[in-house]
Amino acid sequence: MSDTGKRKKDTPEARAVKIAAKIMQAAGLCRYESPTQCRRLYVDEKTCDKCIETWLLTKAKKELEKEDSE
């Protein structure tokens, strides 16, 4: 079986986050005010995508929790 057959399908929300991360990274945007604030020793496109994805998901979860508590 191919790797794509073994992979779990992304939810629409997860796919949207991945697309948003790629767009932000391609536009030169970073989760920090300045990319020089990044603590990573080696930064490439894949590292930035994963960092931005994680940041977006964390931010979304906090917003949902905030809405639920109101």
mmCIF file of the N, C-alpha and C atoms, coordinates in Angstrom:
data_MODEL
# 
_entry.id   MODEL 
# 
loop_
_atom_site.group_PDB 
_atom_site.id 
_atom_site.type_symbol 
_atom_site.label_atom_id 
_atom_site.label_alt_id 
_atom_site.label_comp_id 
_atom_site.label_asym_id 
_atom_site.label_entity_id 
_atom_site.label_seq_id 
_atom_site.pdbx_PDB_ins_code 
_atom_site.Cartn_x 
_atom_site.Cartn_y 
_atom_site.Cartn_z 
_atom_site.occupancy 
_atom_site.B_iso_or_equiv 
_atom_site.pdbx_formal_charge 
_atom_site.auth_seq_id 
_atom_site.auth_comp_id 
_atom_site.auth_asym_id 
_atom_site.auth_atom_id 
_atom_site.pdbx_PDB_model_num 
ATOM 1   N N  . MET A 1 1  ? 0.847   -1.181 0.000  1.00 0.00 ? 1  MET A N  1 
ATOM 2   C CA . MET A 1 1  ? 0.000   0.000  0.000  1.00 0.00 ? 1  MET A CA 1 
ATOM 3   C C  . MET A 1 1  ? 0.888   1.238  0.000  1.00 0.00 ? 1  MET A C  1 
ATOM 4   N N  . SER A 1 2  ? 0.487   2.267  -0.705 1.00 0.00 ? 2  SER A N  1 
ATOM 5   C CA . SER A 1 2  ? 1.287   3.484  -0.787 1.00 0.00 ? 2  SER A CA 1 
ATOM 6   C C  . SER A 1 2  ? 1.190   4.284  0.502  1.00 0.00 ? 2  SER A C  1 
ATOM 7   N N  . ASP A 1 3  ? 2.120   5.234  0.660  1.00 0.00 ? 3  ASP A N  1 
ATOM 8   C CA . ASP A 1 3  ? 2.110   6.083  1.845  1.00 0.00 ? 3  ASP A CA 1 
ATOM 9   C C  . ASP A 1 3  ? 0.836   6.908  1.940  1.00 0.00 ? 3  ASP A C  1 
ATOM 10  N N  . THR A 1 4  ? 0.331   7.351  0.777  1.00 0.00 ? 4  THR A N  1 
ATOM 11  C CA . THR A 1 4  ? -0.883  8.161  0.808  1.00 0.00 ? 4  THR A CA 1 
ATOM 12  C C  . THR A 1 4  ? -2.077  7.342  1.273  1.00 0.00 ? 4  THR A C  1 
ATOM 13  N N  . GLY A 1 5  ? -2.076  6.044  1.017  1.00 0.00 ? 5  GLY A N  1 
ATOM 14  C CA . GLY A 1 5  ? -3.164  5.194  1.454  1.00 0.00 ? 5  GLY A CA 1 
ATOM 15  C C  . GLY A 1 5  ? -3.145  4.977  2.952  1.00 0.00 ? 5  GLY A C  1 
ATOM 16  N N  . LYS A 1 6  ? -1.959  5.026  3.558  1.00 0.00 ? 6  LYS A N  1 
ATOM 17  C CA . LYS A 1 6  ? -1.816  4.816  4.992  1.00 0.00 ? 6  LYS A CA 1 
ATOM 18  C C  . LYS A 1 6  ? -2.095  6.081  5.791  1.00 0.00 ? 6  LYS A C  1 
ATOM 19  N N  . ARG A 1 7  ? -1.926  7.225  5.154  1.00 0.00 ? 7  ARG A N  1 
ATOM 20  C CA . ARG A 1 7  ? -2.108  8.489  5.841  1.00 0.00 ? 7  ARG A CA 1 
ATOM 21  C C  . ARG A 1 7  ? -3.566  8.744  6.187  1.00 0.00 ? 7  ARG A C  1 
ATOM 22  N N  . LYS A 1 8  ? -3.764  9.314  7.359  1.00 0.00 ? 8  LYS A N  1 
ATOM 23  C CA . LYS A 1 8  ? -5.108  9.678  7.774  1.00 0.00 ? 8  LYS A CA 1 
ATOM 24  C C  . LYS A 1 8  ? -5.496  10.965 7.048  1.00 0.00 ? 8  LYS A C  1 
ATOM 25  N N  . LYS A 1 9  ? -6.725  11.039 6.585  1.00 0.00 ? 9  LYS A N  1 
ATOM 26  C CA . LYS A 1 9  ? -7.184  12.244 5.895  1.00 0.00 ? 9  LYS A CA 1 
ATOM 27  C C  . LYS A 1 9  ? -7.288  13.400 6.877  1.00 0.00 ? 9  LYS A C  1 
ATOM 28  N N  . ASP A 1 10 ? -6.914  14.583 6.389  1.00 0.00 ? 10 ASP A N  1 
ATOM 29  C CA . ASP A 1 10 ? -7.027  15.787 7.193  1.00 0.00 ? 10 ASP A CA 1 
ATOM 30  C C  . ASP A 1 10 ? -8.475  16.235 7.262  1.00 0.00 ? 10 ASP A C  1 
ATOM 31  N N  . THR A 1 11 ? -8.827  16.818 8.401  1.00 0.00 ? 11 THR A N  1 
ATOM 32  C CA . THR A 1 11 ? -10.138 17.457 8.489  1.00 0.00 ? 11 THR A CA 1 
ATOM 33  C C  . THR A 1 11 ? -10.047 18.762 7.708  1.00 0.00 ? 11 THR A C  1 
ATOM 34  N N  . PRO A 1 12 ? -11.178 19.309 7.303  1.00 0.00 ? 12 PRO A N  1 
ATOM 35  C CA . PRO A 1 12 ? -11.130 20.599 6.593  1.00 0.00 ? 12 PRO A CA 1 
ATOM 36  C C  . PRO A 1 12 ? -10.438 21.686 7.416  1.00 0.00 ? 12 PRO A C  1 
ATOM 37  N N  . GLU A 1 13 ? -10.652 21.668 8.729  1.00 0.00 ? 13 GLU A N  1 
ATOM 38  C CA . GLU A 1 13 ? -10.026 22.671 9.588  1.00 0.00 ? 13 GLU A CA 1 
ATOM 39  C C  . GLU A 1 13 ? -8.511  22.510 9.611  1.00 0.00 ? 13 GLU A C  1 
ATOM 40  N N  . ALA A 1 14 ? -8.040  21.267 9.732  1.00 0.00 ? 14 ALA A N  1 
ATOM 41  C CA . ALA A 1 14 ? -6.596  21.021 9.743  1.00 0.00 ? 14 ALA A CA 1 
ATOM 42  C C  . ALA A 1 14 ? -5.975  21.414 8.413  1.00 0.00 ? 14 ALA A C  1 
ATOM 43  N N  . ARG A 1 15 ? -6.664  21.117 7.346  1.00 0.00 ? 15 ARG A N  1 
ATOM 44  C CA . ARG A 1 15 ? -6.161  21.485 6.018  1.00 0.00 ? 15 ARG A CA 1 
ATOM 45  C C  . ARG A 1 15 ? -6.111  23.003 5.867  1.00 0.00 ? 15 ARG A C  1 
ATOM 46  N N  . ALA A 1 16 ? -7.113  23.694 6.385  1.00 0.00 ? 16 ALA A N  1 
ATOM 47  C CA . ALA A 1 16 ? -7.139  25.156 6.314  1.00 0.00 ? 16 ALA A CA 1 
ATOM 48  C C  . ALA A 1 16 ? -5.959  25.763 7.083  1.00 0.00 ? 16 ALA A C  1 
ATOM 49  N N  . VAL A 1 17 ? -5.633  25.176 8.234  1.00 0.00 ? 17 VAL A N  1 
ATOM 50  C CA . VAL A 1 17 ? -4.496  25.671 9.021  1.00 0.00 ? 17 VAL A CA 1 
ATOM 51  C C  . VAL A 1 17 ? -3.199  25.464 8.249  1.00 0.00 ? 17 VAL A C  1 
ATOM 52  N N  . LYS A 1 18 ? -3.050  24.315 7.606  1.00 0.00 ? 18 LYS A N  1 
ATOM 53  C CA . LYS A 1 18 ? -1.842  24.050 6.825  1.00 0.00 ? 18 LYS A CA 1 
ATOM 54  C C  . LYS A 1 18 ? -1.706  25.042 5.675  1.00 0.00 ? 18 LYS A C  1 
ATOM 55  N N  . ILE A 1 19 ? -2.801  25.336 5.016  1.00 0.00 ? 19 ILE A N  1 
ATOM 56  C CA . ILE A 1 19 ? -2.779  26.298 3.909  1.00 0.00 ? 19 ILE A CA 1 
ATOM 57  C C  . ILE A 1 19 ? -2.439  27.689 4.432  1.00 0.00 ? 19 ILE A C  1 
ATOM 58  N N  . ALA A 1 20 ? -3.052  28.082 5.548  1.00 0.00 ? 20 ALA A N  1 
ATOM 59  C CA . ALA A 1 20 ? -2.775  29.399 6.128  1.00 0.00 ? 20 ALA A CA 1 
ATOM 60  C C  . ALA A 1 20 ? -1.308  29.521 6.527  1.00 0.00 ? 20 ALA A C  1 
ATOM 61  N N  . ALA A 1 21 ? -0.753  28.455 7.094  1.00 0.00 ? 21 ALA A N  1 
ATOM 62  C CA . ALA A 1 21 ? 0.657   28.476 7.486  1.00 0.00 ? 21 ALA A CA 1 
ATOM 63  C C  . ALA A 1 21 ? 1.562   28.641 6.274  1.00 0.00 ? 21 ALA A C  1 
ATOM 64  N N  . LYS A 1 22 ? 1.249   27.939 5.201  1.00 0.00 ? 22 LYS A N  1 
ATOM 65  C CA . LYS A 1 22 ? 2.054   28.056 3.981  1.00 0.00 ? 22 LYS A CA 1 
ATOM 66  C C  . LYS A 1 22 ? 1.973   29.462 3.400  1.00 0.00 ? 22 LYS A C  1 
ATOM 67  N N  . ILE A 1 23 ? 0.787   30.049 3.432  1.00 0.00 ? 23 ILE A N  1 
ATOM 68  C CA . ILE A 1 23 ? 0.606   31.414 2.914  1.00 0.00 ? 23 ILE A CA 1 
ATOM 69  C C  . ILE A 1 23 ? 1.389   32.409 3.770  1.00 0.00 ? 23 ILE A C  1 
ATOM 70  N N  . MET A 1 24 ? 1.282   32.260 5.092  1.00 0.00 ? 24 MET A N  1 
ATOM 71  C CA . MET A 1 24 ? 2.004   33.167 5.976  1.00 0.00 ? 24 MET A CA 1 
ATOM 72  C C  . MET A 1 24 ? 3.511   33.042 5.771  1.00 0.00 ? 24 MET A C  1 
ATOM 73  N N  . GLN A 1 25 ? 4.001   31.812 5.656  1.00 0.00 ? 25 GLN A N  1 
ATOM 74  C CA . GLN A 1 25 ? 5.436   31.597 5.484  1.00 0.00 ? 25 GLN A CA 1 
ATOM 75  C C  . GLN A 1 25 ? 5.894   32.148 4.140  1.00 0.00 ? 25 GLN A C  1 
ATOM 76  N N  . ALA A 1 26 ? 5.115   31.945 3.091  1.00 0.00 ? 26 ALA A N  1 
ATOM 77  C CA . ALA A 1 26 ? 5.469   32.437 1.758  1.00 0.00 ? 26 ALA A CA 1 
ATOM 78  C C  . ALA A 1 26 ? 5.481   33.972 1.719  1.00 0.00 ? 26 ALA A C  1 
ATOM 79  N N  . ALA A 1 27 ? 4.633   34.589 2.535  1.00 0.00 ? 27 ALA A N  1 
ATOM 80  C CA . ALA A 1 27 ? 4.578   36.049 2.591  1.00 0.00 ? 27 ALA A CA 1 
ATOM 81  C C  . ALA A 1 27 ? 5.671   36.629 3.490  1.00 0.00 ? 27 ALA A C  1 
ATOM 82  N N  . GLY A 1 28 ? 6.447   35.753 4.108  1.00 0.00 ? 28 GLY A N  1 
ATOM 83  C CA . GLY A 1 28 ? 7.525   36.210 4.976  1.00 0.00 ? 28 GLY A CA 1 
ATOM 84  C C  . GLY A 1 28 ? 7.059   36.581 6.368  1.00 0.00 ? 28 GLY A C  1 
ATOM 85  N N  . LEU A 1 29 ? 5.849   36.142 6.721  1.00 0.00 ? 29 LEU A N  1 
ATOM 86  C CA . LEU A 1 29 ? 5.318   36.442 8.047  1.00 0.00 ? 29 LEU A CA 1 
ATOM 87  C C  . LEU A 1 29 ? 5.807   35.421 9.061  1.00 0.00 ? 29 LEU A C  1 
ATOM 88  N N  . CYS A 1 30 ? 5.847   35.823 10.304 1.00 0.00 ? 30 CYS A N  1 
ATOM 89  C CA . CYS A 1 30 ? 6.342   34.960 11.374 1.00 0.00 ? 30 CYS A CA 1 
ATOM 90  C C  . CYS A 1 30 ? 5.454   35.178 12.588 1.00 0.00 ? 30 CYS A C  1 
ATOM 91  N N  . ARG A 1 31 ? 5.422   34.212 13.479 1.00 0.00 ? 31 ARG A N  1 
ATOM 92  C CA . ARG A 1 31 ? 4.619   34.369 14.690 1.00 0.00 ? 31 ARG A CA 1 
ATOM 93  C C  . ARG A 1 31 ? 5.223   35.393 15.633 1.00 0.00 ? 31 ARG A C  1 
ATOM 94  N N  . TYR A 1 32 ? 6.486   35.717 15.437 1.00 0.00 ? 32 TYR A N  1 
ATOM 95  C CA . TYR A 1 32 ? 7.171   36.722 16.243 1.00 0.00 ? 32 TYR A CA 1 
ATOM 96  C C  . TYR A 1 32 ? 7.133   38.071 15.535 1.00 0.00 ? 32 TYR A C  1 
ATOM 97  N N  . GLU A 1 33 ? 7.373   39.131 16.272 1.00 0.00 ? 33 GLU A N  1 
ATOM 98  C CA . GLU A 1 33 ? 7.426   40.467 15.684 1.00 0.00 ? 33 GLU A CA 1 
ATOM 99  C C  . GLU A 1 33 ? 8.502   40.527 14.606 1.00 0.00 ? 33 GLU A C  1 
ATOM 100 N N  . SER A 1 34 ? 9.607   39.848 14.878 1.00 0.00 ? 34 SER A N  1 
ATOM 101 C CA . SER A 1 34 ? 10.714  39.808 13.933 1.00 0.00 ? 34 SER A CA 1 
ATOM 102 C C  . SER A 1 34 ? 11.227  38.373 13.850 1.00 0.00 ? 34 SER A C  1 
ATOM 103 N N  . PRO A 1 35 ? 11.518  37.857 12.658 1.00 0.00 ? 35 PRO A N  1 
ATOM 104 C CA . PRO A 1 35 ? 12.052  36.493 12.540 1.00 0.00 ? 35 PRO A CA 1 
ATOM 105 C C  . PRO A 1 35 ? 13.364  36.300 13.303 1.00 0.00 ? 35 PRO A C  1 
ATOM 106 N N  . THR A 1 36 ? 14.060  37.377 13.610 1.00 0.00 ? 36 THR A N  1 
ATOM 107 C CA . THR A 1 36 ? 15.303  37.253 14.371 1.00 0.00 ? 36 THR A CA 1 
ATOM 108 C C  . THR A 1 36 ? 15.043  36.840 15.817 1.00 0.00 ? 36 THR A C  1 
ATOM 109 N N  . GLN A 1 37 ? 13.803  36.939 16.275 1.00 0.00 ? 37 GLN A N  1 
ATOM 110 C CA . GLN A 1 37 ? 13.447  36.516 17.629 1.00 0.00 ? 37 GLN A CA 1 
ATOM 111 C C  . GLN A 1 37 ? 13.275  34.996 17.720 1.00 0.00 ? 37 GLN A C  1 
ATOM 112 N N  . CYS A 1 38 ? 13.259  34.318 16.594 1.00 0.00 ? 38 CYS A N  1 
ATOM 113 C CA . CYS A 1 38 ? 13.085  32.866 16.586 1.00 0.00 ? 38 CYS A CA 1 
ATOM 114 C C  . CYS A 1 38 ? 14.276  32.213 17.270 1.00 0.00 ? 38 CYS A C  1 
ATOM 115 N N  . ARG A 1 39 ? 13.993  31.257 18.160 1.00 0.00 ? 39 ARG A N  1 
ATOM 116 C CA . ARG A 1 39 ? 15.056  30.601 18.918 1.00 0.00 ? 39 ARG A CA 1 
ATOM 117 C C  . ARG A 1 39 ? 15.667  29.419 18.191 1.00 0.00 ? 39 ARG A C  1 
ATOM 118 N N  . ARG A 1 40 ? 15.133  29.074 17.050 1.00 0.00 ? 40 ARG A N  1 
ATOM 119 C CA . ARG A 1 40 ? 15.646  27.915 16.338 1.00 0.00 ? 40 ARG A CA 1 
ATOM 120 C C  . ARG A 1 40 ? 16.997  28.224 15.706 1.00 0.00 ? 40 ARG A C  1 
ATOM 121 N N  . LEU A 1 41 ? 17.911  27.257 15.809 1.00 0.00 ? 41 LEU A N  1 
ATOM 122 C CA . LEU A 1 41 ? 19.239  27.461 15.241 1.00 0.00 ? 41 LEU A CA 1 
ATOM 123 C C  . LEU A 1 41 ? 19.220  27.363 13.728 1.00 0.00 ? 41 LEU A C  1 
ATOM 124 N N  . TYR A 1 42 ? 18.414  26.455 13.218 1.00 0.00 ? 42 TYR A N  1 
ATOM 125 C CA . TYR A 1 42 ? 18.315  26.261 11.776 1.00 0.00 ? 42 TYR A CA 1 
ATOM 126 C C  . TYR A 1 42 ? 16.863  26.408 11.377 1.00 0.00 ? 42 TYR A C  1 
ATOM 127 N N  . VAL A 1 43 ? 16.587  27.319 10.470 1.00 0.00 ? 43 VAL A N  1 
ATOM 128 C CA . VAL A 1 43 ? 15.210  27.576 10.053 1.00 0.00 ? 43 VAL A CA 1 
ATOM 129 C C  . VAL A 1 43 ? 15.102  27.365 8.551  1.00 0.00 ? 43 VAL A C  1 
ATOM 130 N N  . ASP A 1 44 ? 14.156  26.523 8.167  1.00 0.00 ? 44 ASP A N  1 
ATOM 131 C CA . ASP A 1 44 ? 13.858  26.334 6.751  1.00 0.00 ? 44 ASP A CA 1 
ATOM 132 C C  . ASP A 1 44 ? 12.345  26.424 6.575  1.00 0.00 ? 44 ASP A C  1 
ATOM 133 N N  . GLU A 1 45 ? 11.894  26.251 5.357  1.00 0.00 ? 45 GLU A N  1 
ATOM 134 C CA . GLU A 1 45 ? 10.472  26.389 5.049  1.00 0.00 ? 45 GLU A CA 1 
ATOM 135 C C  . GLU A 1 45 ? 9.614   25.425 5.864  1.00 0.00 ? 45 GLU A C  1 
ATOM 136 N N  . LYS A 1 46 ? 10.057  24.184 5.973  1.00 0.00 ? 46 LYS A N  1 
ATOM 137 C CA . LYS A 1 46 ? 9.289   23.169 6.692  1.00 0.00 ? 46 LYS A CA 1 
ATOM 138 C C  . LYS A 1 46 ? 9.188   23.508 8.192  1.00 0.00 ? 46 LYS A C  1 
ATOM 139 N N  . THR A 1 47 ? 10.293  23.995 8.754  1.00 0.00 ? 47 THR A N  1 
ATOM 140 C CA . THR A 1 47 ? 10.308  24.380 10.166 1.00 0.00 ? 47 THR A CA 1 
ATOM 141 C C  . THR A 1 47 ? 9.347   25.534 10.416 1.00 0.00 ? 47 THR A C  1 
ATOM 142 N N  . CYS A 1 48 ? 9.382   26.534 9.545  1.00 0.00 ? 48 CYS A N  1 
ATOM 143 C CA . CYS A 1 48 ? 8.484   27.687 9.694  1.00 0.00 ? 48 CYS A CA 1 
ATOM 144 C C  . CYS A 1 48 ? 7.024   27.265 9.556  1.00 0.00 ? 48 CYS A C  1 
ATOM 145 N N  . ASP A 1 49 ? 6.727   26.415 8.570  1.00 0.00 ? 49 ASP A N  1 
ATOM 146 C CA . ASP A 1 49 ? 5.349   25.946 8.386  1.00 0.00 ? 49 ASP A CA 1 
ATOM 147 C C  . ASP A 1 49 ? 4.835   25.275 9.652  1.00 0.00 ? 49 ASP A C  1 
ATOM 148 N N  . LYS A 1 50 ? 5.630   24.365 10.221 1.00 0.00 ? 50 LYS A N  1 
ATOM 149 C CA . LYS A 1 50 ? 5.209   23.627 11.419 1.00 0.00 ? 50 LYS A CA 1 
ATOM 150 C C  . LYS A 1 50 ? 5.032   24.575 12.606 1.00 0.00 ? 50 LYS A C  1 
ATOM 151 N N  . CYS A 1 51 ? 5.954   25.525 12.749 1.00 0.00 ? 51 CYS A N  1 
ATOM 152 C CA . CYS A 1 51 ? 5.879   26.496 13.845 1.00 0.00 ? 51 CYS A CA 1 
ATOM 153 C C  . CYS A 1 51 ? 4.605   27.331 13.729 1.00 0.00 ? 51 CYS A C  1 
ATOM 154 N N  . ILE A 1 52 ? 4.329   27.828 12.539 1.00 0.00 ? 52 ILE A N  1 
ATOM 155 C CA . ILE A 1 52 ? 3.143   28.664 12.326 1.00 0.00 ? 52 ILE A CA 1 
ATOM 156 C C  . ILE A 1 52 ? 1.872   27.840 12.515 1.00 0.00 ? 52 ILE A C  1 
ATOM 157 N N  . GLU A 1 53 ? 1.856   26.596 12.017 1.00 0.00 ? 53 GLU A N  1 
ATOM 158 C CA . GLU A 1 53 ? 0.693   25.712 12.200 1.00 0.00 ? 53 GLU A CA 1 
ATOM 159 C C  . GLU A 1 53 ? 0.390   25.534 13.681 1.00 0.00 ? 53 GLU A C  1 
ATOM 160 N N  . THR A 1 54 ? 1.417   25.220 14.455 1.00 0.00 ? 54 THR A N  1 
ATOM 161 C CA . THR A 1 54 ? 1.246   25.000 15.893 1.00 0.00 ? 54 THR A CA 1 
ATOM 162 C C  . THR A 1 54 ? 0.726   26.256 16.568 1.00 0.00 ? 54 THR A C  1 
ATOM 163 N N  . TRP A 1 55 ? 1.291   27.399 16.198 1.00 0.00 ? 55 TRP A N  1 
ATOM 164 C CA . TRP A 1 55 ? 0.870   28.676 16.770 1.00 0.00 ? 55 TRP A CA 1 
ATOM 165 C C  . TRP A 1 55 ? -0.595  28.967 16.435 1.00 0.00 ? 55 TRP A C  1 
ATOM 166 N N  . LEU A 1 56 ? -0.993  28.755 15.163 1.00 0.00 ? 56 LEU A N  1 
ATOM 167 C CA . LEU A 1 56 ? -2.369  29.014 14.752 1.00 0.00 ? 56 LEU A CA 1 
ATOM 168 C C  . LEU A 1 56 ? -3.347  28.108 15.501 1.00 0.00 ? 56 LEU A C  1 
ATOM 169 N N  . LEU A 1 57 ? -3.012  26.822 15.640 1.00 0.00 ? 57 LEU A N  1 
ATOM 170 C CA . LEU A 1 57 ? -3.895  25.896 16.353 1.00 0.00 ? 57 LEU A CA 1 
ATOM 171 C C  . LEU A 1 57 ? -4.021  26.276 17.823 1.00 0.00 ? 57 LEU A C  1 
ATOM 172 N N  . THR A 1 58 ? -2.916  26.644 18.450 1.00 0.00 ? 58 THR A N  1 
ATOM 173 C CA . THR A 1 58 ? -2.949  27.056 19.853 1.00 0.00 ? 58 THR A CA 1 
ATOM 174 C C  . THR A 1 58 ? -3.803  28.305 20.024 1.00 0.00 ? 58 THR A C  1 
ATOM 175 N N  . LYS A 1 59 ? -3.623  29.256 19.136 1.00 0.00 ? 59 LYS A N  1 
ATOM 176 C CA . LYS A 1 59 ? -4.400  30.503 19.190 1.00 0.00 ? 59 LYS A CA 1 
ATOM 177 C C  . LYS A 1 59 ? -5.895  30.217 19.001 1.00 0.00 ? 59 LYS A C  1 
ATOM 178 N N  . ALA A 1 60 ? -6.228  29.325 18.067 1.00 0.00 ? 60 ALA A N  1 
ATOM 179 C CA . ALA A 1 60 ? -7.629  28.977 17.818 1.00 0.00 ? 60 ALA A CA 1 
ATOM 180 C C  . ALA A 1 60 ? -8.252  28.290 19.036 1.00 0.00 ? 60 ALA A C  1 
ATOM 181 N N  . LYS A 1 61 ? -7.505  27.374 19.655 1.00 0.00 ? 61 LYS A N  1 
ATOM 182 C CA . LYS A 1 61 ? -8.022  26.682 20.846 1.00 0.00 ? 61 LYS A CA 1 
ATOM 183 C C  . LYS A 1 61 ? -8.291  27.659 21.977 1.00 0.00 ? 61 LYS A C  1 
ATOM 184 N N  . LYS A 1 62 ? -7.375  28.623 22.168 1.00 0.00 ? 62 LYS A N  1 
ATOM 185 C CA . LYS A 1 62 ? -7.568  29.619 23.227 1.00 0.00 ? 62 LYS A CA 1 
ATOM 186 C C  . LYS A 1 62 ? -8.802  30.476 22.943 1.00 0.00 ? 62 LYS A C  1 
ATOM 187 N N  . GLU A 1 63 ? -9.005  30.842 21.681 1.00 0.00 ? 63 GLU A N  1 
ATOM 188 C CA . GLU A 1 63 ? -10.176 31.640 21.329 1.00 0.00 ? 63 GLU A CA 1 
ATOM 189 C C  . GLU A 1 63 ? -11.455 30.866 21.560 1.00 0.00 ? 63 GLU A C  1 
ATOM 190 N N  . LEU A 1 64 ? -11.460 29.574 21.203 1.00 0.00 ? 64 LEU A N  1 
ATOM 191 C CA . LEU A 1 64 ? -12.659 28.745 21.432 1.00 0.00 ? 64 LEU A CA 1 
ATOM 192 C C  . LEU A 1 64 ? -12.953 28.606 22.915 1.00 0.00 ? 64 LEU A C  1 
ATOM 193 N N  . GLU A 1 65 ? -11.909 28.401 23.716 1.00 0.00 ? 65 GLU A N  1 
ATOM 194 C CA . GLU A 1 65 ? -12.104 28.288 25.167 1.00 0.00 ? 65 GLU A CA 1 
ATOM 195 C C  . GLU A 1 65 ? -12.654 29.597 25.732 1.00 0.00 ? 65 GLU A C  1 
ATOM 196 N N  . LYS A 1 66 ? -12.160 30.716 25.222 1.00 0.00 ? 66 LYS A N  1 
ATOM 197 C CA . LYS A 1 66 ? -12.615 32.036 25.661 1.00 0.00 ? 66 LYS A CA 1 
ATOM 198 C C  . LYS A 1 66 ? -14.091 32.226 25.325 1.00 0.00 ? 66 LYS A C  1 
ATOM 199 N N  . GLU A 1 67 ? -14.491 31.813 24.117 1.00 0.00 ? 67 GLU A N  1 
ATOM 200 C CA . GLU A 1 67 ? -15.895 31.932 23.708 1.00 0.00 ? 67 GLU A CA 1 
ATOM 201 C C  . GLU A 1 67 ? -16.794 31.036 24.559 1.00 0.00 ? 67 GLU A C  1 
ATOM 202 N N  . ASP A 1 68 ? -16.311 29.838 24.880 1.00 0.00 ? 68 ASP A N  1 
ATOM 203 C CA . ASP A 1 68 ? -17.102 28.905 25.693 1.00 0.00 ? 68 ASP A CA 1 
ATOM 204 C C  . ASP A 1 68 ? -17.306 29.430 27.107 1.00 0.00 ? 68 ASP A C  1 
ATOM 205 N N  . SER A 1 69 ? -16.317 30.131 27.638 1.00 0.00 ? 69 SER A N  1 
ATOM 206 C CA . SER A 1 69 ? -16.428 30.614 29.011 1.00 0.00 ? 69 SER A CA 1 
ATOM 207 C C  . SER A 1 69 ? -17.306 31.855 29.121 1.00 0.00 ? 69 SER A C  1 
ATOM 208 N N  . GLU A 1 70 ? -17.581 32.525 28.016 1.00 0.00 ? 70 GLU A N  1 
ATOM 209 C CA . GLU A 1 70 ? -18.409 33.742 28.060 1.00 0.00 ? 70 GLU A CA 1 
ATOM 210 C C  . GLU A 1 70 ? -19.879 33.442 28.027 1.00 0.00 ? 70 GLU A C  1 
# 
